[in-house]
């Protein structure tokens, strides 16, 4: 199930949850998350949605840019965050981790 993020407070809660989970299970992405959050805020043209699991938010976020929908999802096997077309199982457009620079994130999001 998805939860629509419509307020800054809810977005803050979601990012805090992602950061807490990353500090425990995704230390390869715990820094780039903040840059990705900025990219989402910059480019999203509609409210974003996040996955929920057992009434808690989870590590998948959907954003729409123009007429195109994208998913940002943590890949547990690789330890990276992937930008995918339309859904969490769509084609991988980009992969992010703490080695990804802010400039690289900007370049990817500018092309959406």
Backbone torsions as a table, in degrees:
resi	resn	phi	psi	omega
1	UNK	NA	150.7	-178.5
2	UNK	-113.1	148.6	177.0
3	UNK	-115.4	126.5	178.4
4	UNK	-82.5	131.1	178.8
5	UNK	-93.6	110.1	-175.8
6	UNK	-117.8	-6.6	-179.1
7	UNK	-132.2	156.0	176.9
8	UNK	-61.7	-37.4	179.3
9	UNK	-61.3	-45.0	-179.9
10	UNK	-66.9	-38.0	176.8
11	UNK	-63.6	-41.8	178.1
12	UNK	-61.4	-43.3	177.9
13	UNK	-61.4	-42.9	-179.4
14	UNK	-63.7	-48.9	-179.0
15	UNK	-62.6	-40.2	177.0
16	UNK	-60.1	-41.8	178.7
17	UNK	-64.5	-43.1	178.4
18	UNK	-63.1	-43.0	-180.0
19	UNK	-62.8	-42.1	178.8
20	UNK	-63.2	-44.6	179.2
21	UNK	-65.7	-38.3	-179.5
22	UNK	-66.8	-37.3	178.9
23	UNK	-63.7	-25.9	180.0
24	UNK	-95.8	-39.2	-170.9
25	UNK	-123.7	-9.6	-175.2
26	UNK	-136.1	52.2	-175.8
27	UNK	-64.4	-12.5	176.2
28	UNK	-76.6	-12.8	-176.5
29	UNK	-129.0	4.7	-172.6
30	UNK	-68.4	-11.0	176.6
31	UNK	-101.1	-41.5	-176.9
32	UNK	-68.3	-19.4	179.2
33	UNK	-54.5	-41.2	-177.5
34	UNK	-65.8	-39.1	177.4
35	UNK	-68.0	-40.4	178.1
36	UNK	-63.6	-38.8	177.7
37	UNK	-60.3	-40.9	176.1
38	UNK	-63.1	-40.5	177.3
39	UNK	-62.4	-40.7	178.4
40	UNK	-63.7	-46.6	179.5
41	UNK	-61.9	-37.5	-178.8
42	UNK	-66.9	-45.3	-167.9
43	UNK	-101.5	-22.2	-176.5
44	UNK	-62.0	133.3	179.1
45	UNK	-107.6	-0.3	175.2
46	UNK	-141.3	170.7	174.2
47	UNK	-56.5	143.5	176.3
48	UNK	-87.2	159.2	176.1
49	UNK	-123.1	150.2	177.4
50	UNK	-130.2	149.7	179.1
51	UNK	-73.1	147.0	172.5
52	UNK	-121.1	151.0	178.7
53	UNK	-146.1	122.9	-176.6
54	UNK	52.7	44.3	179.1
55	UNK	63.7	17.5	175.5
56	UNK	-121.0	152.3	177.1
57	UNK	-72.6	152.2	-177.7
58	UNK	-124.4	-175.5	-169.4
59	UNK	-93.4	42.0	171.9
60	UNK	-131.9	131.6	179.0
61	UNK	-128.1	136.2	175.9
62	UNK	-112.1	135.8	174.6
63	UNK	-132.1	153.3	176.2
64	UNK	-115.8	132.5	174.3
65	UNK	-123.6	111.7	-174.4
66	UNK	64.5	-120.0	179.2
67	UNK	-103.0	8.4	-175.1
68	UNK	-110.9	136.1	179.0
69	UNK	-105.8	140.5	-179.5
70	UNK	-133.3	156.1	174.7
71	UNK	-122.4	136.3	168.8
72	UNK	-107.4	120.5	-174.8
73	UNK	-138.6	141.4	175.4
74	UNK	-80.1	127.0	177.0
75	UNK	-95.9	109.4	-176.2
76	UNK	-66.1	-28.3	-179.0
77	UNK	-72.7	-39.9	-177.4
78	UNK	-96.6	-18.8	-177.0
79	UNK	76.6	16.1	-179.5
80	UNK	-112.3	164.1	170.8
81	UNK	-99.4	133.9	-178.6
82	UNK	-115.1	139.6	170.4
83	UNK	-96.9	121.5	-174.8
84	UNK	-123.0	153.4	174.4
85	UNK	-69.8	129.8	171.1
86	UNK	60.1	-56.2	-172.7
87	UNK	-131.6	173.1	178.8
88	UNK	-68.4	-10.1	176.3
89	UNK	-110.9	7.0	179.9
90	UNK	-71.3	177.1	178.5
91	UNK	-59.2	136.8	178.2
92	UNK	-76.6	121.9	179.3
93	UNK	-95.6	-30.7	-179.4
94	UNK	-160.2	154.3	178.1
95	UNK	-124.9	136.6	-176.8
96	UNK	-127.3	145.0	171.0
97	UNK	-153.7	-175.0	-176.3
98	UNK	-65.2	-14.1	175.2
99	UNK	-83.3	-8.0	178.7
100	UNK	-80.0	128.5	-178.5
101	UNK	-81.8	161.4	176.3
102	UNK	-61.0	-36.5	177.8
103	UNK	-62.6	-40.7	178.5
104	UNK	-66.7	-41.3	177.1
105	UNK	-61.5	-45.2	179.3
106	UNK	-59.1	-42.8	-179.4
107	UNK	-61.8	-44.4	178.9
108	UNK	-62.6	-49.6	-176.5
109	UNK	-68.0	-30.6	178.0
110	UNK	-64.8	-26.9	-178.2
111	UNK	-86.9	-5.3	-179.5
112	UNK	-73.9	NA	NA
